[in-house]
Amino acid sequence: MYEQQPGAGQPGTYPPAGPPQGGGAGGAIAVTLKYHPIGFLLGLFKPPVHLNGHEVATGWGRHVIPVQPGQHHLHIHVPYLLPSRIGNADLAVPVQPGQTVELEYRAPMVAFMNGALGAPPQKYPGMAVTIVLLVIALIILLCVCGGFIAAATSGSGSSSMGLPTLDAARTVATGLLC
């Protein structure tokens, strides 16, 4: 969902990658790199795009890479803190003369997963795991808040400031766990 264009919002264009592999008109690989807004910290890191083992682009957004016709190997990952690389994705890309191959890379939602690279649209890897973790965190938060509200409204076991005492909180927590 989140994509940033290189420079002043113009698509990135780069010199042809690798030696010519065929005759005739050249082609291009257009790859769009995206991360989900929930993973906003990924915006601090610029993923390198490697074509046939050479870095040809860096950063989020759309990159158009001119290439000669033939088979090319595309590799993308996001440099990170721990682990040092997340979202590894590799793809063999056949390019015909005069063809622009549109691809999309989506960074994973969970650091230890691979990225998604292929024809658009791609899904964010790890979205289901992220939703489950967020729901669990929300349920725990609601239980804790509900416990303190129930203890505060019970009338007994309150301190002089109206806050529940440890005994009231322990009673509510025991009731939630059983």
FIROBA-521984 format. One record per residue (C-alpha): residue number from 1; x, y, z. Coordinates in nm, 2 decimals. Layout:
<recs>
<rec><i>NUM</i><x>X</x><y>Y</y><z>Z</z></rec>
...
</recs>
This chain:
<recs>
<rec><i>1</i><x>0.00</x><y>0.00</y><z>0.00</z></rec>
<rec><i>2</i><x>0.27</x><y>0.24</y><z>0.09</z></rec>
<rec><i>3</i><x>0.49</x><y>0.33</y><z>-0.20</z></rec>
<rec><i>4</i><x>0.73</x><y>0.62</y><z>-0.24</z></rec>
<rec><i>5</i><x>0.86</x><y>0.74</y><z>-0.57</z></rec>
<rec><i>6</i><x>1.23</x><y>0.80</y><z>-0.62</z></rec>
<rec><i>7</i><x>1.33</x><y>1.16</y><z>-0.66</z></rec>
<rec><i>8</i><x>1.05</x><y>1.41</y><z>-0.72</z></rec>
<rec><i>9</i><x>0.78</x><y>1.16</y><z>-0.78</z></rec>
<rec><i>10</i><x>0.90</x><y>1.04</y><z>-1.12</z></rec>
<rec><i>11</i><x>0.96</x><y>0.67</y><z>-1.19</z></rec>
<rec><i>12</i><x>1.32</x><y>0.57</y><z>-1.16</z></rec>
<rec><i>13</i><x>1.50</x><y>0.48</y><z>-1.49</z></rec>
<rec><i>14</i><x>1.83</x><y>0.31</y><z>-1.48</z></rec>
<rec><i>15</i><x>2.10</x><y>0.21</y><z>-1.74</z></rec>
<rec><i>16</i><x>2.06</x><y>-0.13</y><z>-1.91</z></rec>
<rec><i>17</i><x>2.17</x><y>-0.42</y><z>-1.68</z></rec>
<rec><i>18</i><x>2.41</x><y>-0.68</y><z>-1.79</z></rec>
<rec><i>19</i><x>2.55</x><y>-0.77</y><z>-2.13</z></rec>
<rec><i>20</i><x>2.32</x><y>-0.80</y><z>-2.43</z></rec>
<rec><i>21</i><x>2.15</x><y>-1.15</y><z>-2.44</z></rec>
<rec><i>22</i><x>1.98</x><y>-1.12</y><z>-2.78</z></rec>
<rec><i>23</i><x>1.93</x><y>-0.90</y><z>-3.08</z></rec>
<rec><i>24</i><x>1.66</x><y>-0.65</y><z>-3.17</z></rec>
<rec><i>25</i><x>1.49</x><y>-0.39</y><z>-2.96</z></rec>
<rec><i>26</i><x>1.55</x><y>-0.38</y><z>-2.58</z></rec>
<rec><i>27</i><x>1.29</x><y>-0.44</y><z>-2.31</z></rec>
<rec><i>28</i><x>1.24</x><y>-0.33</y><z>-1.96</z></rec>
<rec><i>29</i><x>1.15</x><y>-0.46</y><z>-1.61</z></rec>
<rec><i>30</i><x>0.92</x><y>-0.23</y><z>-1.41</z></rec>
<rec><i>31</i><x>0.92</x><y>-0.33</y><z>-1.05</z></rec>
<rec><i>32</i><x>0.71</x><y>-0.15</y><z>-0.78</z></rec>
<rec><i>33</i><x>0.83</x><y>-0.20</y><z>-0.42</z></rec>
<rec><i>34</i><x>0.57</x><y>-0.16</y><z>-0.14</z></rec>
<rec><i>35</i><x>0.53</x><y>-0.20</y><z>0.24</z></rec>
<rec><i>36</i><x>0.21</x><y>-0.20</y><z>0.44</z></rec>
<rec><i>37</i><x>0.15</x><y>0.11</y><z>0.66</z></rec>
<rec><i>38</i><x>0.14</x><y>-0.11</y><z>0.97</z></rec>
<rec><i>39</i><x>0.51</x><y>-0.17</y><z>0.90</z></rec>
<rec><i>40</i><x>0.59</x><y>0.20</y><z>0.87</z></rec>
<rec><i>41</i><x>0.94</x><y>0.14</y><z>1.01</z></rec>
<rec><i>42</i><x>1.03</x><y>-0.03</y><z>0.69</z></rec>
<rec><i>43</i><x>1.02</x><y>0.31</y><z>0.53</z></rec>
<rec><i>44</i><x>1.35</x><y>0.39</y><z>0.71</z></rec>
<rec><i>45</i><x>1.53</x><y>0.12</y><z>0.51</z></rec>
<rec><i>46</i><x>1.59</x><y>0.12</y><z>0.13</z></rec>
<rec><i>47</i><x>1.56</x><y>-0.22</y><z>-0.03</z></rec>
<rec><i>48</i><x>1.82</x><y>-0.28</y><z>-0.31</z></rec>
<rec><i>49</i><x>1.70</x><y>-0.43</y><z>-0.64</z></rec>
<rec><i>50</i><x>1.96</x><y>-0.67</y><z>-0.78</z></rec>
<rec><i>51</i><x>1.94</x><y>-0.77</y><z>-1.15</z></rec>
<rec><i>52</i><x>2.17</x><y>-1.06</y><z>-1.26</z></rec>
<rec><i>53</i><x>2.38</x><y>-1.00</y><z>-0.94</z></rec>
<rec><i>54</i><x>2.43</x><y>-0.63</y><z>-0.99</z></rec>
<rec><i>55</i><x>2.25</x><y>-0.36</y><z>-0.78</z></rec>
<rec><i>56</i><x>2.04</x><y>-0.15</y><z>-1.02</z></rec>
<rec><i>57</i><x>1.80</x><y>0.04</y><z>-0.80</z></rec>
<rec><i>58</i><x>1.74</x><y>0.13</y><z>-0.44</z></rec>
<rec><i>59</i><x>1.43</x><y>0.25</y><z>-0.25</z></rec>
<rec><i>60</i><x>1.06</x><y>0.21</y><z>-0.23</z></rec>
<rec><i>61</i><x>0.84</x><y>0.29</y><z>-0.53</z></rec>
<rec><i>62</i><x>0.84</x><y>0.21</y><z>-0.90</z></rec>
<rec><i>63</i><x>1.16</x><y>0.15</y><z>-1.08</z></rec>
<rec><i>64</i><x>1.19</x><y>0.10</y><z>-1.46</z></rec>
<rec><i>65</i><x>1.50</x><y>-0.09</y><z>-1.55</z></rec>
<rec><i>66</i><x>1.59</x><y>-0.12</y><z>-1.92</z></rec>
<rec><i>67</i><x>1.73</x><y>-0.46</y><z>-2.01</z></rec>
<rec><i>68</i><x>1.82</x><y>-0.66</y><z>-2.32</z></rec>
<rec><i>69</i><x>1.57</x><y>-0.93</y><z>-2.43</z></rec>
<rec><i>70</i><x>1.63</x><y>-1.27</y><z>-2.26</z></rec>
<rec><i>71</i><x>1.62</x><y>-1.43</y><z>-1.91</z></rec>
<rec><i>72</i><x>1.71</x><y>-1.22</y><z>-1.61</z></rec>
<rec><i>73</i><x>1.74</x><y>-1.29</y><z>-1.24</z></rec>
<rec><i>74</i><x>1.58</x><y>-1.04</y><z>-1.00</z></rec>
<rec><i>75</i><x>1.65</x><y>-1.04</y><z>-0.63</z></rec>
<rec><i>76</i><x>1.51</x><y>-0.80</y><z>-0.37</z></rec>
<rec><i>77</i><x>1.54</x><y>-0.78</y><z>0.01</z></rec>
<rec><i>78</i><x>1.50</x><y>-0.52</y><z>0.28</z></rec>
<rec><i>79</i><x>1.81</x><y>-0.45</y><z>0.49</z></rec>
<rec><i>80</i><x>1.71</x><y>-0.45</y><z>0.86</z></rec>
<rec><i>81</i><x>1.84</x><y>-0.46</y><z>1.22</z></rec>
<rec><i>82</i><x>1.78</x><y>-0.82</y><z>1.34</z></rec>
<rec><i>83</i><x>1.79</x><y>-1.01</y><z>1.11</z></rec>
<rec><i>84</i><x>2.01</x><y>-0.81</y><z>0.88</z></rec>
<rec><i>85</i><x>1.80</x><y>-0.90</y><z>0.58</z></rec>
<rec><i>86</i><x>1.42</x><y>-0.96</y><z>0.57</z></rec>
<rec><i>87</i><x>1.18</x><y>-1.03</y><z>0.29</z></rec>
<rec><i>88</i><x>1.41</x><y>-1.21</y><z>0.05</z></rec>
<rec><i>89</i><x>1.25</x><y>-1.26</y><z>-0.29</z></rec>
<rec><i>90</i><x>1.40</x><y>-1.40</y><z>-0.61</z></rec>
<rec><i>91</i><x>1.24</x><y>-1.43</y><z>-0.95</z></rec>
<rec><i>92</i><x>1.35</x><y>-1.54</y><z>-1.30</z></rec>
<rec><i>93</i><x>1.21</x><y>-1.28</y><z>-1.55</z></rec>
<rec><i>94</i><x>1.19</x><y>-1.36</y><z>-1.92</z></rec>
<rec><i>95</i><x>1.19</x><y>-1.04</y><z>-2.13</z></rec>
<rec><i>96</i><x>1.08</x><y>-1.03</y><z>-2.50</z></rec>
<rec><i>97</i><x>1.20</x><y>-0.76</y><z>-2.74</z></rec>
<rec><i>98</i><x>1.01</x><y>-0.44</y><z>-2.68</z></rec>
<rec><i>99</i><x>0.83</x><y>-0.58</y><z>-2.38</z></rec>
<rec><i>100</i><x>0.80</x><y>-0.41</y><z>-2.04</z></rec>
<rec><i>101</i><x>0.75</x><y>-0.67</y><z>-1.76</z></rec>
<rec><i>102</i><x>0.54</x><y>-0.53</y><z>-1.47</z></rec>
<rec><i>103</i><x>0.63</x><y>-0.68</y><z>-1.13</z></rec>
<rec><i>104</i><x>0.54</x><y>-0.60</y><z>-0.78</z></rec>
<rec><i>105</i><x>0.74</x><y>-0.66</y><z>-0.45</z></rec>
<rec><i>106</i><x>0.56</x><y>-0.66</y><z>-0.12</z></rec>
<rec><i>107</i><x>0.76</x><y>-0.66</y><z>0.20</z></rec>
<rec><i>108</i><x>0.65</x><y>-0.91</y><z>0.47</z></rec>
<rec><i>109</i><x>0.45</x><y>-0.82</y><z>0.77</z></rec>
<rec><i>110</i><x>0.66</x><y>-1.05</y><z>0.99</z></rec>
<rec><i>111</i><x>1.04</x><y>-1.01</y><z>0.99</z></rec>
<rec><i>112</i><x>1.13</x><y>-1.37</y><z>0.95</z></rec>
<rec><i>113</i><x>0.92</x><y>-1.43</y><z>0.63</z></rec>
<rec><i>114</i><x>1.01</x><y>-1.39</y><z>0.26</z></rec>
<rec><i>115</i><x>0.88</x><y>-1.11</y><z>0.05</z></rec>
<rec><i>116</i><x>0.63</x><y>-1.16</y><z>-0.23</z></rec>
<rec><i>117</i><x>0.76</x><y>-1.09</y><z>-0.59</z></rec>
<rec><i>118</i><x>0.57</x><y>-1.14</y><z>-0.91</z></rec>
<rec><i>119</i><x>0.30</x><y>-1.00</y><z>-1.13</z></rec>
<rec><i>120</i><x>0.07</x><y>-0.75</y><z>-0.96</z></rec>
<rec><i>121</i><x>-0.12</x><y>-0.76</y><z>-0.74</z></rec>
<rec><i>122</i><x>0.08</x><y>-0.94</y><z>-0.47</z></rec>
<rec><i>123</i><x>-0.04</x><y>-1.01</y><z>-0.11</z></rec>
<rec><i>124</i><x>0.15</x><y>-0.91</y><z>0.19</z></rec>
<rec><i>125</i><x>0.32</x><y>-1.22</y><z>0.34</z></rec>
<rec><i>126</i><x>0.23</x><y>-1.27</y><z>0.71</z></rec>
<rec><i>127</i><x>-0.09</x><y>-1.06</y><z>0.71</z></rec>
<rec><i>128</i><x>-0.29</x><y>-1.34</y><z>0.88</z></rec>
<rec><i>129</i><x>-0.03</x><y>-1.38</y><z>1.15</z></rec>
<rec><i>130</i><x>-0.03</x><y>-1.00</y><z>1.21</z></rec>
<rec><i>131</i><x>-0.41</x><y>-0.99</y><z>1.24</z></rec>
<rec><i>132</i><x>-0.41</x><y>-1.28</y><z>1.49</z></rec>
<rec><i>133</i><x>-0.14</x><y>-1.11</y><z>1.70</z></rec>
<rec><i>134</i><x>-0.33</x><y>-0.78</y><z>1.69</z></rec>
<rec><i>135</i><x>-0.66</x><y>-0.95</y><z>1.80</z></rec>
<rec><i>136</i><x>-0.49</x><y>-1.13</y><z>2.08</z></rec>
<rec><i>137</i><x>-0.33</x><y>-0.81</y><z>2.20</z></rec>
<rec><i>138</i><x>-0.67</x><y>-0.63</y><z>2.18</z></rec>
<rec><i>139</i><x>-0.84</x><y>-0.91</y><z>2.38</z></rec>
<rec><i>140</i><x>-0.57</x><y>-0.89</y><z>2.66</z></rec>
<rec><i>141</i><x>-0.60</x><y>-0.51</y><z>2.67</z></rec>
<rec><i>142</i><x>-0.98</x><y>-0.53</y><z>2.70</z></rec>
<rec><i>143</i><x>-0.96</x><y>-0.79</y><z>2.98</z></rec>
<rec><i>144</i><x>-0.71</x><y>-0.58</y><z>3.18</z></rec>
<rec><i>145</i><x>-0.91</x><y>-0.26</y><z>3.13</z></rec>
<rec><i>146</i><x>-1.24</x><y>-0.45</y><z>3.21</z></rec>
<rec><i>147</i><x>-1.09</x><y>-0.59</y><z>3.52</z></rec>
<rec><i>148</i><x>-0.98</x><y>-0.26</y><z>3.65</z></rec>
<rec><i>149</i><x>-1.32</x><y>-0.10</y><z>3.57</z></rec>
<rec><i>150</i><x>-1.50</x><y>-0.38</y><z>3.74</z></rec>
<rec><i>151</i><x>-1.28</x><y>-0.35</y><z>4.05</z></rec>
<rec><i>152</i><x>-1.32</x><y>0.03</y><z>4.06</z></rec>
<rec><i>153</i><x>-1.70</x><y>0.01</y><z>4.03</z></rec>
<rec><i>154</i><x>-1.74</x><y>-0.27</y><z>4.29</z></rec>
<rec><i>155</i><x>-1.72</x><y>-0.01</y><z>4.57</z></rec>
<rec><i>156</i><x>-1.52</x><y>-0.23</y><z>4.80</z></rec>
<rec><i>157</i><x>-1.15</x><y>-0.25</y><z>4.81</z></rec>
<rec><i>158</i><x>-1.08</x><y>0.10</y><z>4.69</z></rec>
<rec><i>159</i><x>-0.81</x><y>0.33</y><z>4.81</z></rec>
<rec><i>160</i><x>-0.87</x><y>0.69</y><z>4.92</z></rec>
<rec><i>161</i><x>-0.80</x><y>0.80</y><z>4.57</z></rec>
<rec><i>162</i><x>-1.07</x><y>0.58</y><z>4.42</z></rec>
<rec><i>163</i><x>-0.83</x><y>0.34</y><z>4.26</z></rec>
<rec><i>164</i><x>-0.87</x><y>-0.04</y><z>4.32</z></rec>
<rec><i>165</i><x>-0.65</x><y>-0.19</y><z>4.59</z></rec>
<rec><i>166</i><x>-0.43</x><y>-0.49</y><z>4.51</z></rec>
<rec><i>167</i><x>-0.68</x><y>-0.72</y><z>4.68</z></rec>
<rec><i>168</i><x>-0.97</x><y>-0.60</y><z>4.45</z></rec>
<rec><i>169</i><x>-0.75</x><y>-0.64</y><z>4.14</z></rec>
<rec><i>170</i><x>-0.64</x><y>-0.99</y><z>4.25</z></rec>
<rec><i>171</i><x>-1.01</x><y>-1.09</y><z>4.29</z></rec>
<rec><i>172</i><x>-1.10</x><y>-0.96</y><z>3.94</z></rec>
<rec><i>173</i><x>-0.79</x><y>-1.13</y><z>3.79</z></rec>
<rec><i>174</i><x>-0.88</x><y>-1.46</y><z>3.96</z></rec>
<rec><i>175</i><x>-1.23</x><y>-1.43</y><z>3.82</z></rec>
<rec><i>176</i><x>-1.10</x><y>-1.37</y><z>3.47</z></rec>
<rec><i>177</i><x>-0.86</x><y>-1.67</y><z>3.48</z></rec>
<rec><i>178</i><x>-1.11</x><y>-1.92</y><z>3.61</z></rec>
</recs>
